[in-house]
């Protein structure tokens, strides 16, 4: 369950008595501009559901995004223990040997 101070920034208002829905507008803007959600990218490649499991309050609000040019370099991703914060730490491993070097502006 999200704490009250987080609901307004993470949920869309309920419509016709339906439960509030996650606000995915920021993620959509990132995707529309060529960024890639690391966990979703690996999930699509492997089908491993744990990659897209909720990170807090029943939602996957903690994410790592990379430029589309780095997407082929993504080889691993994980979630760390919640011990130090109310948010988990996230990590990803990139194999930069897969990175194209002909147009470095793609990475900006």
N, CA, C and O atoms as a GROMACS GRO file, in nm:
protein
  432
    1UNK      N    1   0.084  -0.118   0.000
    1UNK     CA    2   0.000   0.000   0.000
    1UNK      C    3   0.088   0.125   0.000
    1UNK      O    4   0.182   0.136   0.079
    2UNK      N    5   0.057   0.217  -0.089
    2UNK     CA    6   0.132   0.342  -0.093
    2UNK      C    7   0.093   0.430   0.024
    2UNK      O    8  -0.023   0.436   0.064
    3UNK      N    9   0.190   0.499   0.078
    3UNK     CA   10   0.163   0.595   0.184
    3UNK      C   11   0.091   0.715   0.124
    3UNK      O   12   0.109   0.744   0.006
    4UNK      N   13   0.009   0.784   0.204
    4UNK     CA   14  -0.072   0.894   0.148
    4UNK      C   15   0.008   0.998   0.070
    4UNK      O   16  -0.040   1.047  -0.032
    5UNK      N   17   0.128   1.033   0.117
    5UNK     CA   18   0.204   1.137   0.047
    5UNK      C   19   0.257   1.089  -0.088
    5UNK      O   20   0.303   1.171  -0.167
    6UNK      N   21   0.253   0.961  -0.115
    6UNK     CA   22   0.298   0.909  -0.244
    6UNK      C   23   0.184   0.888  -0.343
    6UNK      O   24   0.206   0.882  -0.464
    7UNK      N   25   0.063   0.875  -0.293
    7UNK     CA   26  -0.049   0.843  -0.383
    7UNK      C   27  -0.068   0.948  -0.492
    7UNK      O   28  -0.088   0.914  -0.608
    8UNK      N   29  -0.062   1.076  -0.454
    8UNK     CA   30  -0.088   1.182  -0.549
    8UNK      C   31   0.010   1.188  -0.664
    8UNK      O   32  -0.027   1.229  -0.775
    9UNK      N   33   0.132   1.148  -0.642
    9UNK     CA   34   0.232   1.156  -0.748
    9UNK      C   35   0.249   1.026  -0.825
    9UNK      O   36   0.320   1.023  -0.925
   10UNK      N   37   0.186   0.920  -0.781
   10UNK     CA   38   0.206   0.790  -0.847
   10UNK      C   39   0.078   0.727  -0.902
   10UNK      O   40   0.084   0.630  -0.977
   11UNK      N   41  -0.036   0.781  -0.863
   11UNK     CA   42  -0.162   0.721  -0.904
   11UNK      C   43  -0.249   0.823  -0.976
   11UNK      O   44  -0.247   0.942  -0.946
   12UNK      N   45  -0.326   0.774  -1.073
   12UNK     CA   46  -0.427   0.855  -1.138
   12UNK      C   47  -0.555   0.844  -1.056
   12UNK      O   48  -0.579   0.741  -0.993
   13UNK      N   49  -0.638   0.948  -1.056
   13UNK     CA   50  -0.762   0.940  -0.979
   13UNK      C   51  -0.850   0.825  -1.026
   13UNK      O   52  -0.847   0.786  -1.143
   14UNK      N   53  -0.927   0.770  -0.933
   14UNK     CA   54  -1.017   0.661  -0.970
   14UNK      C   55  -1.131   0.717  -1.054
   14UNK      O   56  -1.171   0.833  -1.040
   15UNK      N   57  -1.183   0.633  -1.141
   15UNK     CA   58  -1.294   0.670  -1.229
   15UNK      C   59  -1.408   0.575  -1.202
   15UNK      O   60  -1.390   0.453  -1.205
   16UNK      N   61  -1.527   0.629  -1.177
   16UNK     CA   62  -1.647   0.549  -1.155
   16UNK      C   63  -1.627   0.440  -1.050
   16UNK      O   64  -1.671   0.327  -1.070
   17UNK      N   65  -1.561   0.474  -0.939
   17UNK     CA   66  -1.544   0.379  -0.831
   17UNK      C   67  -1.436   0.274  -0.852
   17UNK      O   68  -1.413   0.191  -0.764
   18UNK      N   69  -1.370   0.278  -0.967
   18UNK     CA   70  -1.259   0.184  -0.992
   18UNK      C   71  -1.142   0.219  -0.900
   18UNK      O   72  -1.131   0.334  -0.857
   19UNK      N   73  -1.057   0.123  -0.868
   19UNK     CA   74  -0.938   0.157  -0.789
   19UNK      C   75  -0.846   0.250  -0.868
   19UNK      O   76  -0.844   0.246  -0.991
   20UNK      N   77  -0.770   0.334  -0.800
   20UNK     CA   78  -0.675   0.421  -0.872
   20UNK      C   79  -0.576   0.337  -0.954
   20UNK      O   80  -0.542   0.224  -0.917
   21UNK      N   81  -0.532   0.394  -1.065
   21UNK     CA   82  -0.437   0.325  -1.153
   21UNK      C   83  -0.301   0.394  -1.145
   21UNK      O   84  -0.292   0.513  -1.114
   22UNK      N   85  -0.197   0.319  -1.173
   22UNK     CA   86  -0.062   0.376  -1.174
   22UNK      C   87  -0.051   0.481  -1.284
   22UNK      O   88  -0.103   0.462  -1.394
   23UNK      N   89   0.016   0.590  -1.254
   23UNK     CA   90   0.042   0.695  -1.353
   23UNK      C   91   0.168   0.657  -1.429
   23UNK      O   92   0.279   0.664  -1.375
   24UNK      N   93   0.152   0.618  -1.553
   24UNK     CA   94   0.265   0.574  -1.634
   24UNK      C   95   0.312   0.681  -1.732
   24UNK      O   96   0.387   0.651  -1.825
   25UNK      N   97   0.270   0.805  -1.711
   25UNK     CA   98   0.301   0.911  -1.808
   25UNK      C   99   0.451   0.939  -1.818
   25UNK      O  100   0.501   0.963  -1.928
   26UNK      N  101   0.523   0.938  -1.708
   26UNK     CA  102   0.668   0.963  -1.713
   26UNK      C  103   0.737   0.852  -1.791
   26UNK      O  104   0.823   0.879  -1.875
   27UNK      N  105   0.701   0.728  -1.763
   27UNK     CA  106   0.759   0.615  -1.836
   27UNK      C  107   0.727   0.625  -1.985
   27UNK      O  108   0.812   0.594  -2.068
   28UNK      N  109   0.607   0.669  -2.018
   28UNK     CA  110   0.569   0.681  -2.159
   28UNK      C  111   0.653   0.788  -2.229
   28UNK      O  112   0.694   0.769  -2.343
   29UNK      N  113   0.678   0.900  -2.160
   29UNK     CA  114   0.761   1.005  -2.219
   29UNK      C  115   0.902   0.953  -2.244
   29UNK      O  116   0.960   0.979  -2.350
   30UNK      N  117   0.958   0.880  -2.148
   30UNK     CA  118   1.092   0.823  -2.167
   30UNK      C  119   1.093   0.727  -2.286
   30UNK      O  120   1.181   0.735  -2.372
   31UNK      N  121   0.995   0.637  -2.293
   31UNK     CA  122   0.988   0.540  -2.403
   31UNK      C  123   0.969   0.611  -2.537
   31UNK      O  124   1.031   0.574  -2.637
   32UNK      N  125   0.883   0.713  -2.540
   32UNK     CA  126   0.859   0.788  -2.664
   32UNK      C  127   0.984   0.859  -2.714
   32UNK      O  128   0.995   0.891  -2.832
   33UNK      N  129   1.079   0.883  -2.624
   33UNK     CA  130   1.202   0.952  -2.662
   33UNK      C  131   1.321   0.858  -2.674
   33UNK      O  132   1.436   0.901  -2.670
   34UNK      N  133   1.293   0.729  -2.690
   34UNK     CA  134   1.397   0.633  -2.722
   34UNK      C  135   1.468   0.568  -2.606
   34UNK      O  136   1.564   0.495  -2.626
   35UNK      N  137   1.421   0.593  -2.483
   35UNK     CA  138   1.483   0.528  -2.368
   35UNK      C  139   1.422   0.391  -2.346
   35UNK      O  140   1.310   0.364  -2.389
   36UNK      N  141   1.495   0.304  -2.280
   36UNK     CA  142   1.454   0.165  -2.261
   36UNK      C  143   1.455   0.132  -2.112
   36UNK      O  144   1.553   0.158  -2.042
   37UNK      N  145   1.346   0.075  -2.065
   37UNK     CA  146   1.333   0.026  -1.927
   37UNK      C  147   1.412  -0.105  -1.920
   37UNK      O  148   1.375  -0.203  -1.984
   38UNK      N  149   1.519  -0.106  -1.842
   38UNK     CA  150   1.610  -0.220  -1.836
   38UNK      C  151   1.538  -0.348  -1.796
   38UNK      O  152   1.553  -0.451  -1.862
   39UNK      N  153   1.459  -0.344  -1.690
   39UNK     CA  154   1.390  -0.465  -1.642
   39UNK      C  155   1.291  -0.517  -1.746
   39UNK      O  156   1.285  -0.637  -1.771
   40UNK      N  157   1.214  -0.427  -1.806
   40UNK     CA  158   1.116  -0.470  -1.906
   40UNK      C  159   1.187  -0.528  -2.028
   40UNK      O  160   1.142  -0.626  -2.086
   41UNK      N  161   1.298  -0.467  -2.068
   41UNK     CA  162   1.376  -0.517  -2.182
   41UNK      C  163   1.420  -0.662  -2.157
   41UNK      O  164   1.404  -0.748  -2.243
   42UNK      N  165   1.475  -0.688  -2.039
   42UNK     CA  166   1.518  -0.825  -2.006
   42UNK      C  167   1.399  -0.919  -1.992
   42UNK      O  168   1.406  -1.035  -2.031
   43UNK      N  169   1.288  -0.868  -1.937
   43UNK     CA  170   1.168  -0.951  -1.924
   43UNK      C  171   1.117  -0.994  -2.061
   43UNK      O  172   1.079  -1.109  -2.081
   44UNK      N  173   1.117  -0.902  -2.157
   44UNK     CA  174   1.072  -0.936  -2.292
   44UNK      C  175   1.162  -1.041  -2.356
   44UNK      O  176   1.116  -1.124  -2.435
   45UNK      N  177   1.290  -1.037  -2.323
   45UNK     CA  178   1.385  -1.132  -2.380
   45UNK      C  179   1.379  -1.269  -2.313
   45UNK      O  180   1.401  -1.371  -2.378
   46UNK      N  181   1.349  -1.271  -2.182
   46UNK     CA  182   1.357  -1.396  -2.106
   46UNK      C  183   1.223  -1.450  -2.057
   46UNK      O  184   1.210  -1.569  -2.031
   47UNK      N  185   1.123  -1.363  -2.045
   47UNK     CA  186   0.995  -1.403  -1.988
   47UNK      C  187   0.997  -1.417  -1.836
   47UNK      O  188   0.899  -1.462  -1.778
   48UNK      N  189   1.107  -1.380  -1.772
   48UNK     CA  190   1.121  -1.395  -1.628
   48UNK      C  191   1.038  -1.288  -1.555
   48UNK      O  192   1.072  -1.170  -1.558
   49UNK      N  193   0.929  -1.332  -1.492
   49UNK     CA  194   0.835  -1.240  -1.427
   49UNK      C  195   0.896  -1.163  -1.311
   49UNK      O  196   0.855  -1.050  -1.284
   50UNK      N  197   0.994  -1.220  -1.242
   50UNK     CA  198   1.055  -1.152  -1.126
   50UNK      C  199   1.119  -1.020  -1.167
   50UNK      O  200   1.133  -0.930  -1.083
   51UNK      N  201   1.156  -1.006  -1.292
   51UNK     CA  202   1.220  -0.882  -1.338
   51UNK      C  203   1.126  -0.762  -1.330
   51UNK      O  204   1.171  -0.649  -1.311
   52UNK      N  205   0.996  -0.786  -1.344
   52UNK     CA  206   0.900  -0.676  -1.342
   52UNK      C  207   0.810  -0.680  -1.220
   52UNK      O  208   0.698  -0.628  -1.222
   53UNK      N  209   0.857  -0.742  -1.114
   53UNK     CA  210   0.781  -0.749  -0.989
   53UNK      C  211   0.774  -0.610  -0.925
   53UNK      O  212   0.863  -0.528  -0.944
   54UNK      N  213   0.667  -0.583  -0.849
   54UNK     CA  214   0.656  -0.454  -0.779
   54UNK      C  215   0.776  -0.431  -0.687
   54UNK      O  216   0.830  -0.524  -0.627
   55UNK      N  217   0.818  -0.305  -0.678
   55UNK     CA  218   0.929  -0.269  -0.590
   55UNK      C  219   0.881  -0.197  -0.465
   55UNK      O  220   0.953  -0.195  -0.365
   56UNK      N  221   0.761  -0.139  -0.468
   56UNK     CA  222   0.708  -0.068  -0.351
   56UNK      C  223   0.559  -0.044  -0.370
   56UNK      O  224   0.514  -0.009  -0.479
   57UNK      N  225   0.483  -0.063  -0.264
   57UNK     CA  226   0.341  -0.031  -0.267
   57UNK      C  227   0.262  -0.103  -0.374
   57UNK      O  228   0.161  -0.051  -0.421
   58UNK      N  229   0.306  -0.222  -0.415
   58UNK     CA  230   0.235  -0.297  -0.517
   58UNK      C  231   0.261  -0.249  -0.659
   58UNK      O  232   0.200  -0.299  -0.754
   59UNK      N  233   0.350  -0.152  -0.674
   59UNK     CA  234   0.385  -0.098  -0.806
   59UNK      C  235   0.535  -0.111  -0.829
   59UNK      O  236   0.613  -0.116  -0.734
   60UNK      N  237   0.574  -0.115  -0.954
   60UNK     CA  238   0.718  -0.116  -0.986
   60UNK      C  239   0.758   0.029  -1.011
   60UNK      O  240   0.771   0.073  -1.125
   61UNK      N  241   0.779   0.103  -0.901
   61UNK     CA  242   0.809   0.246  -0.913
   61UNK      C  243   0.958   0.274  -0.924
   61UNK      O  244   0.996   0.384  -0.962
   62UNK      N  245   1.040   0.179  -0.891
   62UNK     CA  246   1.186   0.196  -0.897
   62UNK      C  247   1.234   0.129  -1.026
   62UNK      O  248   1.216   0.009  -1.045
   63UNK      N  249   1.297   0.207  -1.112
   63UNK     CA  250   1.334   0.158  -1.244
   63UNK      C  251   1.468   0.216  -1.287
   63UNK      O  252   1.510   0.321  -1.238
   64UNK      N  253   1.533   0.147  -1.379
   64UNK     CA  254   1.653   0.199  -1.446
   64UNK      C  255   1.619   0.210  -1.595
   64UNK      O  256   1.569   0.116  -1.656
   65UNK      N  257   1.646   0.326  -1.651
   65UNK     CA  258   1.626   0.348  -1.794
   65UNK      C  259   1.760   0.382  -1.858
   65UNK      O  260   1.842   0.451  -1.798
   66UNK      N  261   1.783   0.333  -1.980
   66UNK     CA  262   1.904   0.365  -2.055
   66UNK      C  263   1.865   0.415  -2.193
   66UNK      O  264   1.753   0.392  -2.239
   67UNK      N  265   1.957   0.483  -2.258
   67UNK     CA  266   1.930   0.525  -2.396
   67UNK      C  267   1.912   0.401  -2.482
   67UNK      O  268   1.969   0.295  -2.454
   68UNK      N  269   1.833   0.414  -2.587
   68UNK     CA  270   1.807   0.302  -2.675
   68UNK      C  271   1.933   0.241  -2.734
   68UNK      O  272   1.939   0.121  -2.760
   69UNK      N  273   2.035   0.324  -2.754
   69UNK     CA  274   2.161   0.275  -2.809
   69UNK      C  275   2.230   0.176  -2.715
   69UNK      O  276   2.308   0.092  -2.759
   70UNK      N  277   2.201   0.186  -2.584
   70UNK     CA  278   2.262   0.093  -2.488
   70UNK      C  279   2.179  -0.034  -2.466
   70UNK      O  280   2.226  -0.126  -2.400
   71UNK      N  281   2.059  -0.040  -2.520
   71UNK     CA  282   1.973  -0.157  -2.498
   71UNK      C  283   2.040  -0.290  -2.535
   71UNK      O  284   2.026  -0.386  -2.459
   72UNK      N  285   2.113  -0.300  -2.647
   72UNK     CA  286   2.178  -0.427  -2.678
   72UNK      C  287   2.286  -0.467  -2.577
   72UNK      O  288   2.327  -0.583  -2.574
   73UNK      N  289   2.330  -0.373  -2.496
   73UNK     CA  290   2.437  -0.399  -2.399
   73UNK      C  291   2.385  -0.455  -2.267
   73UNK      O  292   2.464  -0.501  -2.185
   74UNK      N  293   2.253  -0.452  -2.245
   74UNK     CA  294   2.196  -0.495  -2.117
   74UNK      C  295   2.209  -0.646  -2.105
   74UNK      O  296   2.159  -0.720  -2.189
   75UNK      N  297   2.276  -0.692  -1.999
   75UNK     CA  298   2.290  -0.836  -1.980
   75UNK      C  299   2.235  -0.886  -1.847
   75UNK      O  300   2.211  -1.005  -1.831
   76UNK      N  301   2.215  -0.796  -1.750
   76UNK     CA  302   2.163  -0.841  -1.621
   76UNK      C  303   2.106  -0.722  -1.545
   76UNK      O  304   2.136  -0.607  -1.574
   77UNK      N  305   2.022  -0.754  -1.446
   77UNK     CA  306   1.952  -0.652  -1.367
   77UNK      C  307   1.912  -0.717  -1.236
   77UNK      O  308   1.883  -0.837  -1.231
   78UNK      N  309   1.909  -0.639  -1.130
   78UNK     CA  310   1.864  -0.694  -1.003
   78UNK      C  311   1.817  -0.587  -0.907
   78UNK      O  312   1.842  -0.468  -0.926
   79UNK      N  313   1.748  -0.633  -0.803
   79UNK     CA  314   1.695  -0.548  -0.697
   79UNK      C  315   1.765  -0.586  -0.568
   79UNK      O  316   1.775  -0.704  -0.534
   80UNK      N  317   1.814  -0.486  -0.496
   80UNK     CA  318   1.882  -0.508  -0.369
   80UNK      C  319   1.783  -0.499  -0.253
   80UNK      O  320   1.671  -0.452  -0.270
   81UNK      N  321   1.824  -0.543  -0.138
   81UNK     CA  322   1.743  -0.541  -0.017
   81UNK      C  323   1.699  -0.399   0.017
   81UNK      O  324   1.770  -0.302  -0.010
   82UNK      N  325   1.579  -0.388   0.076
   82UNK     CA  326   1.522  -0.259   0.116
   82UNK      C  327   1.583  -0.202   0.244
   82UNK      O  328   1.538  -0.096   0.288
   83UNK      N  329   1.680  -0.264   0.306
   83UNK     CA  330   1.727  -0.227   0.438
   83UNK      C  331   1.762  -0.082   0.462
   83UNK      O  332   1.735  -0.030   0.570
   84UNK      N  333   1.820  -0.013   0.366
   84UNK     CA  334   1.870   0.122   0.390
   84UNK      C  335   1.769   0.232   0.358
   84UNK      O  336   1.794   0.348   0.390
   85UNK      N  337   1.658   0.198   0.296
   85UNK     CA  338   1.564   0.300   0.251
   85UNK      C  339   1.426   0.237   0.234
   85UNK      O  340   1.411   0.115   0.244
   86UNK      N  341   1.326   0.321   0.208
   86UNK     CA  342   1.195   0.266   0.174
   86UNK      C  343   1.189   0.230   0.026
   86UNK      O  344   1.086   0.184  -0.023
   87UNK      N  345   1.299   0.250  -0.046
   87UNK     CA  346   1.311   0.208  -0.186
   87UNK      C  347   1.428   0.111  -0.197
   87UNK      O  348   1.529   0.128  -0.129
   88UNK      N  349   1.416   0.011  -0.283
   88UNK     CA  350   1.528  -0.081  -0.300
   88UNK      C  351   1.636  -0.019  -0.389
   88UNK      O  352   1.608   0.070  -0.469
   89UNK      N  353   1.756  -0.066  -0.373
   89UNK     CA  354   1.860  -0.031  -0.468
   89UNK      C  355   1.845  -0.118  -0.592
   89UNK      O  356   1.804  -0.233  -0.582
   90UNK      N  357   1.877  -0.064  -0.706
   90UNK     CA  358   1.872  -0.139  -0.831
   90UNK      C  359   2.011  -0.140  -0.893
   90UNK      O  360   2.090  -0.048  -0.871
   91UNK      N  361   2.040  -0.243  -0.969
   91UNK     CA  362   2.167  -0.249  -1.040
   91UNK      C  363   2.144  -0.310  -1.177
   91UNK      O  364   2.048  -0.385  -1.198
   92UNK      N  365   2.231  -0.279  -1.268
   92UNK     CA  366   2.229  -0.342  -1.400
   92UNK      C  367   2.372  -0.366  -1.444
   92UNK      O  368   2.464  -0.295  -1.404
   93UNK      N  369   2.389  -0.464  -1.527
   93UNK     CA  370   2.521  -0.493  -1.584
   93UNK      C  371   2.510  -0.476  -1.735
   93UNK      O  372   2.420  -0.530  -1.800
   94UNK      N  373   2.604  -0.400  -1.790
   94UNK     CA  374   2.608  -0.375  -1.933
   94UNK      C  375   2.736  -0.434  -1.990
   94UNK      O  376   2.843  -0.424  -1.929
   95UNK      N  377   2.726  -0.496  -2.106
   95UNK     CA  378   2.844  -0.543  -2.179
   95UNK      C  379   2.869  -0.442  -2.290
   95UNK      O  380   2.808  -0.447  -2.397
   96UNK      N  381   2.960  -0.350  -2.264
   96UNK     CA  382   2.983  -0.240  -2.357
   96UNK      C  383   3.052  -0.283  -2.486
   96UNK      O  384   3.065  -0.202  -2.578
   97UNK      N  385   3.095  -0.408  -2.493
   97UNK     CA  386   3.149  -0.455  -2.621
   97UNK      C  387   3.039  -0.462  -2.727
   97UNK      O  388   3.068  -0.469  -2.846
   98UNK      N  389   2.913  -0.462  -2.685
   98UNK     CA  390   2.800  -0.461  -2.778
   98UNK      C  391   2.763  -0.320  -2.822
   98UNK      O  392   2.680  -0.302  -2.911
   99UNK      N  393   2.823  -0.219  -2.761
   99UNK     CA  394   2.789  -0.080  -2.793
   99UNK      C  395   2.848  -0.040  -2.928
   99UNK      O  396   2.964  -0.067  -2.957
  100UNK      N  397   2.766   0.024  -3.008
  100UNK     CA  398   2.815   0.078  -3.135
  100UNK      C  399   2.901   0.200  -3.104
  100UNK      O  400   2.868   0.279  -3.015
  101UNK      N  401   3.008   0.216  -3.176
  101UNK     CA  402   3.098   0.330  -3.152
  101UNK      C  403   3.103   0.425  -3.270
  101UNK      O  404   3.183   0.519  -3.271
  102UNK      N  405   3.019   0.402  -3.370
  102UNK     CA  406   3.022   0.486  -3.489
  102UNK      C  407   2.950   0.619  -3.471
  102UNK      O  408   2.978   0.715  -3.543
  103UNK      N  409   2.856   0.628  -3.375
  103UNK     CA  410   2.783   0.753  -3.352
  103UNK      C  411   2.761   0.769  -3.202
  103UNK      O  412   2.656   0.732  -3.150
  104UNK      N  413   2.860   0.824  -3.132
  104UNK     CA  414   2.850   0.833  -2.986
  104UNK      C  415   2.739   0.926  -2.940
  104UNK      O  416   2.698   0.918  -2.824
  105UNK      N  417   2.689   1.013  -3.026
  105UNK     CA  418   2.578   1.101  -2.987
  105UNK      C  419   2.452   1.022  -2.957
  105UNK      O  420   2.362   1.075  -2.891
  106UNK      N  421   2.442   0.899  -3.002
  106UNK     CA  422   2.326   0.816  -2.971
  106UNK      C  423   2.315   0.789  -2.821
  106UNK      O  424   2.207   0.757  -2.772
  107UNK      N  425   2.424   0.801  -2.749
  107UNK     CA  426   2.426   0.766  -2.608
  107UNK      C  427   2.391   0.883  -2.517
  107UNK      O  428   2.378   0.865  -2.396
  108UNK      N  429   2.376   1.000  -2.573
  108UNK     CA  430   2.348   1.120  -2.493
  108UNK      C  431   2.200   1.132  -2.466
  108UNK      O  432   2.157   1.226  -2.400
   0.00000   0.00000   0.00000
